[in-house]
Structure formats: C-alpha cells, structure tokens
Amino acid sequence: MIRILHLGDAAARSLRAEAAMPAGVAEAVGKIVADVRARGDAAVRELTERFDHLRLDDLFLDDARWDALAALCPLPVRQALEVAHERVRAFHLPQVPPSYEQKLPDGGILKCLIIPLRRAACYVPGGRGSYPSTVIMTATVARLAGVPEVIVATPRVAPEVAAAARIAGATRILQVGGAHAIAALAIGTGTIPRVDVIVGPGNAYVTEAKRQLSGEVRIDSLAGPTEVVIVADESADPRSAAADLIAQAEHDPLAFSVLVTPSEKLAREVAASLAPTGIAAESLKNHGAIVITRDLDEALAFADELAPEHLELLVDDANGALPKVPRAGAVFVGHHAPVPVGDYLAGPNHTLPTSGTARFASPLSATDFVRRQNVIEYTPEQLKADAKHICNLANAEGLHGHAQAIESRQPAAGSRGPE
C-alpha cells in the first residue's frame, strides 16, 4: 500500500525524481498555444469541445446565469465561503504594499508608486471536482490588491464556484479551462481580453502553458502535483497521520505524500492505519512513502531538503522544530493543524510553491497583483549637485552621450564633464 524506506535508501533520496512531467505534454501544449494564437476564439471553441465536450454559445457566463447558479449553492457552503473570504482578506491585507516617497538634499523627489495590475485571471480546475476554495484564495486577494477586472476561468461552473466568485468580487467568469484557456488569457482573442497575470493551480497541461507563456504574462508559479511532507515523532496519533496522508493523496494520482519519522514503531502503525480508496490508493502506492530517519533532527533536515508545498509538524515540540524547516510553502504546527485548515478556512493562501520550489518561491500574496513604478523628479539645484558624479560614472563606462545629457543642462559644463 505504501513503501517504508530508510533515509539511506536510494529510493528515499530519489523521491522527487519520480514526479517528472509526463512525456509529450510540452509538444501538445505548444500546438495548442500556436492554434489559439493563430485562430483566437475559433480555436478556443473547438478545443473546448474536443477536450471538455462542451459546445459554448458564449465563452463568458452571463450575469443572469451566474446569479442563478450562485443561488443553487447550499447555504452551509455559502456561509463557509463567506467566513473563508473574510479570513483571507484579513490575513492578506497587511501584504498590500504602500507607495512611498523620499526627498534628496537639494530638492529632488523620488517615489515608488504601487499600481494594481489592470486585469487578472484566476484559474480554477474543474476536471475532477469543484474548487470554490481556489476562487476565494485567488480572486479575493486580487480584488484586495486593487485589480479592477478579475476573471475566473474554469471549464465547468458549479454553483459553489459561481457563489464563491460573487463573494470574492470576481467581475467575469470564463467558461473555458485547460491549456487553451491559459493561452487565450495570455495572448487575448476577439472575445477574451489579454490579462496581466494568471494565477491558480492546474494539471500538467495548464502548468506547461503557463511556462510557455510566462514571457507574455505574469504567472504565480509552475505548479506540480500537490504534496505534503509530515514530520512526526511518537507523540503523533498514527490514525491522524494516516488520515493526513490520505487527505493529500486524494487530490491527484500524482500527489506526493510522505511521512518522515525517527520512530520505526510509528511508521509501522501509520502504514497499518492506511485504508485509502480510489485516487488516494493509487497515489500512495505509486508516489507515497514513509521514510525512517536516525533521529528527529535528521527528519527535519530531510523535510527541509524536500522543500514541500505543505509541511506538517506532528511532534512534541512543534514550535521548537519550526526554525529548522524554513524551506516549506506552508507549515502546519502541532497536532491540531492538519493541511485542510489551510486549504479552506485559516486565511493564509493555499496557492503554494510545489516541486521543491519553496526553497526560493513564496505563497500567492497581494504583491502578485501589483507592480512598482519608480518616479524621479529633479530640481535644477539637485541636478547641479549631482552632475559631477553622474558625468564621472558615465565617462568611466564610455557612455559620453550620457554625460552630455547632463552637461547640456549645466550653464558652465565642460566638453567632457566635471572631473
């Protein structure tokens, strides 16, 4: 059902290598992107019918249908979405960076202006299920950052997704998914406007489309299969640890679910407690593992080396362990904070770096939806005060035209600038 390995085993050290992108994805996506680039809306419609078996009269959901679908969302789900929305807003509000201004000694003014992007797309998977939580995590933050137009893109608009889009403040819903949705949003078509940023998780084809188009649009990350690494000692409940492995594994047959522990007893008890079915069973069999280490410090070091999307610390001194694992997308501290609290309600974003990229990448934040603009304003006095240094640096680099641009504004400047 799940492999039990020792850290010294070659299989334990090569766990990451097993999660490679399927062959042929890059070539297939390249053809889709080229088709959308060449034929626009016609390609989007044909590809939607081919891949999603949907024939769309309108690529965007009209407001009346949107409201009708949202009204079908069960009340308990709507209430949960509203709580999640408020938690996400509250957590991300301090992330919105302020503009600032500085003054130079002789009257110059320097500014860094924080400007919201004009248009954002939030991709919401719709293949295996409905993910209204992703709408909350992405569209809410985009609107909080001041983005005026937020498009939710999803191949099937479930009532829960429609309700979440209204709650989060999305402005439109694009009824298209897959690589062709990413291409259309990045490039723009007759009907679908070009966006400035695309965020949100997707399958290998969506991720590859984001990679190929990242030079034309900002993307949040190149998300691989979802993952959890659980570091546990003998204080952990084996049934809870097993449940947490299954919870992550049920997302995707390629999900990466790993328990790391210095306790061989716990490893055997967790393995015995596993009773996954369906997708979770397939995932744990092919990509799951329990890794036994010599001690807790070695377990924590291995977890940090993996730099996982989600890291659970089911250990006696979880707060003491936290500083030893700085390279994780989100850390769930203690026995009462399983990953689902972050997936749905706690507030921090669940759009996280995967595939080990947490060693340099960060969770989705308000800063992903803004850009900085530098502003430089000089007075005559400031230019005169700085002219010598600017000209000396320009001449040192052999860029004498740069120096001349300064000299031309100085009444008594020499031919080669101040020395």
N, C-alpha and C positions, 0 to 999 in steps of 0.2 A: 504493500500500500504506500509506504514512504520509506526512503532509504535512511539508514542510520550510518553515519560516517564519522571517522575521526579526523581532526583537523589536519593531520599529517597526510591523509589520503590524497592522491592526485585528484580524485573526483570532487573532493571538498574545495580544493583550490581552483577548480575549473568550473565552478557553478555558474559564473557569469557568462562563460563562453557558450553555454547551452542556449542562451536566449538570443540567438542571431536572427536577423530579419530573413523571412522566407525568400528563397530564390525566385527571381523573376518579377519581384514587386517593383523595383526601380524602373525596369523597362516598361512594364504595363502602365505605371503612373506617368512616365514620360509621354507615352502615346495619348493618354487622357488629357494631360495638360496641353499638348500640342493641338488636340482636337478642339478643346474649349477656346484656345487662343485663336484658332482659325475660324470657327463657326459659331462661337458665342452661344446664344440662347438655344439654337437648334441642337447643338451638341449636348448641352445640359439636359434638355428634354429627352433626347434619345438615350443618353447614358442613364438617366434616372429610370426610364422604362426598362432598360436592359438589366441594370443591377438591382433595382429596388422594386421592379414590377409595378411601378406607379406611373399612370399617364396623367400629367398635370395640365389642367386648363390654365391655372395661374401659378407661377413659381412662388409668389408670396401669398401667405394666408390673409384673406380679407378680414377686416375688423369684426364684422358680424359673426363670421365663423369662429374667429378667435375667441370672442366673448362666449359664444355658445359652447365651445369646447371647455373653456375655463369653468363655466358653470357646472359642468359634469364632474369636476374634481370633488371627491368626497370631502366633507367638512373636516374630519380629523386630519387629513393630509394637508388641506389648505392651512389649518391652524399651525401645523408643524412647520410648513413652509414660511409662514409669517414670522414665527419665532426664529427660525434659521436666518431669515433675511435681516432681522434686527441684530442678531448676534454677529453676523458677517459684517454689517455696516459698522457696528461699534468697534469690532476688532481692527478693521482696515482704515477707519477714519484717521488715526494718527499717522498713517503711511502717506497721506496726501502731502506732498512736499510744498512748502511755501516758496513764493518768489522772494528774492532778496536784492538789496542794493548796497553798494559801497561807494564811498567818496574818496578820491585821491587828493593829495595835499594841495594841488593847485587848481582845483575846480572840476577835474574830470569826474564823471559819474559812470559806474559800472553796474550793470544789472544782470541778473539771471531770472528770466521770466519762465514760469511753469505754465505750459499751454496744453490743455487737453487735446488729445487726438480728435479729429473730426468724425471718424466713423470706425466702429469696432465690430468685429464678428465673433460671436461666441458659439463654438461648435459643440453640439450635444449629440452623443452617439444615440442611435435608435435601432440598432440591429437586433441585439439580444434582449433588450428591455427598454424601459423608460427611465430617464435620469433627470428628474426635476431638480435634484440637488446640485447638479452641474450648472443649471441655469442660474440658481441662486448664487453659487460661488463665483461665477464669471460676470454675468450681466449686472448684478448688484454692485460689484467693485468698479466696473466700467462707468456706470452712472455716478457713483460716488466720486470718481475722479473727474467728473465733469464732461464726459463724452456725450455729445448731443444726440447721436444716432447710434443705436446698438441693435445689431441684427443677430437674432438667434437662428442658427442653421441646424436643422435636424430632418432626417428623412421621413419620420413619422411623428406627427404632432399628437401626442397623447394628451388627455385632459389635464393630467398633472403637470405636464410640461407647459401647456398653454397657461395654466394658472400661475405657475412659477414665473413665466415670462412677464405677466402682468404685474405680479408682486415686485419683481426685481426692477421694473421700469424699462424693459426692452421696448424698442419702438417698432420693430418688424420681425416677422418670422418667415424665414426662407425654408420652403418645404423640400429641401434638397440635402443630401448627405454624400459622404464618400469623397474620393479624391477630386471628383468633378465639382463638388461644392467649394472645396478649398481653392481650386483653380479659378472658378468664376469669381469668387470674392477677392482673390488676389489680383486678378487681371482686369475684371469688370467686363460686363456684357451689355447688350442693349437694355436689358431689364434689371440686371443685378449690378448695383454700383460697386466700384472698387473701394475696398476698405483700407485702413491704415494699419490695423493689427488683427490677427486671428489668434484666438486663444481657445483652450479646451482640448480634452483628450479625444483620441480616436484610434482606429485599428492601424495596422501596418501601412495600409494604402493612404490613409489620411496623414499619418506621420511622414511618409515619404513625399507626399505632395507638399507638405509644409517645408520639408527640407529643400525640395527643388525650387520652391518659390520664395524662399526666405530672403533673397536679394531684392524682391519686388514688394514685399510686405513684411512688417514686423511679426514675428511669431513668439509665442511664450516659451516653447521648448519642443524638443523632438521626443515625444513620449514613447517609451517602450511599454511592454506588458507591465501591469501593476505588480507591486511587490511589497512584502513585509518580511522583516527580519525581527525575530523575537529572541531577546537575550533573557534567559530565565535561570534562576537557581532553585534550590529545594524549597524555598518559600512559595513557589508558584503552585497553583492548583492545576494538575495535569489536564483536567477536563476543560478548564478555561483556556489553557494554552492550545489544546487541540481545537477548540471552537474557533479561536482566533486564526489558526492556520486555515481552517475550512472557510471562514468568512472571506479571507483574501482570495483563496483558490477558486471560489465560485464565480469570481468576476470573469475569468478567461481561462481557456485551456493552457495558455502560455504563462499564466501568473506565476510569480516567483515567490514561494512561501517557504521560509527557512527558520527553524528553531536552532539556536546556539546555546549550549549549556555545558557547564563543567560536571553535571550530575548524570552519570550513566543510568541511575535509577529513574530520574525524571524522564530521561529520553525514552526509556522503555515504557514508562507509564503513559506518556503522551502518545506514543505510537499505538499503544493498546486502546487508547481512548478515541482514536480517529475512526469515524464511520461515515466518510463522505460519500456522496452520490453524484451522478451526472457530471457536470463540468468540473466540480471540485475534485472528484475522484480522479478524473483524467489529469488534471493539473498537478495534484500532489504526487501521482505516480510518476509522471514524466519530468516535473520541474521542482518538486518539493524535496526537502531534505531535513534531517536532524543531524547537527554537527556537534560532536562531543569534543570539548577542549580540556586542557590540563587544569585550568582554574578560571575564575571569573574575569580576571584582567585580560587573559588571552581571548576569552569570549567577546569582551567589549572591543578589544583591538581588532578582531576579525570582523565584527559588525561594522566598525568604523571604516575598515578597508573596503567593505562591500558598498558603503555609502548608499544605503537603501532609501527608497521613497518613504516608507513608513518603518519606524523602529519602535518596538515595544520593549520597555524595561520592566520585566516581571521578576524583580529582585528585591531582596530585603531592604537594601539602602539604595533606592532608585535615584533619589536626588544626589547622592554621593557619586553614583555612576554617570550621571548626565554629563559632567565636564569631560569625560573620557570618550564621548561619542559625538564630536562636533560636526561630523560629516554625514548628516541624515536630513532628508527633506522635512520630516515632521517627527518629533519624538513624543511618545506616549508614556508618561511617567507613572509607574506604580500599577498595582493590581486592579484598579478600578477605572482605568482609562484605555479601553480597547480601541482599536482603529475606528470602528463605526461611530464613536462620538465625534471624531474629527471629520468623518465622511459627511455627516449630516448636520450637526447642531452646535458644536462647541464655538465656532466662529472663525478660527484660522482657516486659511484656504486649503481645500483638498486637491487643488491643481498643483501637483508637486513634481520635482525632477525625478526621473527614473533612470534605470540602466547605469547606476553609479555616478550620474552627473551631479548628484547632490554634493560632491566634493568641490564643485565650483559654481553650481547653479542654485537658485532660490525658488521658494514657492511663488505662485502668482500673487501680485500685490498691486496696489493703486498706482505705483510708479510705472507699471507696464502699460498704462493707458494715457500717459502724458509724455511730453517732450520738453526739453530745455532749450531756450533761446537766449544767447548771450547778446547783450547790448552795451556798446561802448560809446560814450559821449565825451568829447574833449573840448575844453575851452582853449583860447589862444595861449593863455598862460600855462596850461598843462602841457600843450604841445611844445612850447618853448623849453619848458623844464625837462622834458623827456627826449628832446631832439638828439642831443649828443649821444645818448646811449643807444637809441634806435639806429642812428646812422652808423655808429661803430659796429654794431652787430650785423647790419645789412652789408656793409663793406667787407666784413670778415667772411661772410658767406658768399661774396662775389655777386651779390644782388644789388648792383649800384642803382638800378631803377627804383628799388625800394627806398634807398637813401634820397634819391632825387625827389620822390614824392613828399618826403619830409622837408627837404631843403627848399622846395618851391614855395613852401608856406612860411619860410623864415626870411624876414627882410634882409638880413645881412649874412645869409648862409654862404659858405664857400662851395666850390665846384665839387669837392669830394666829401663835404660834410665835416662836422667837428671832429677833432682828433682827441 
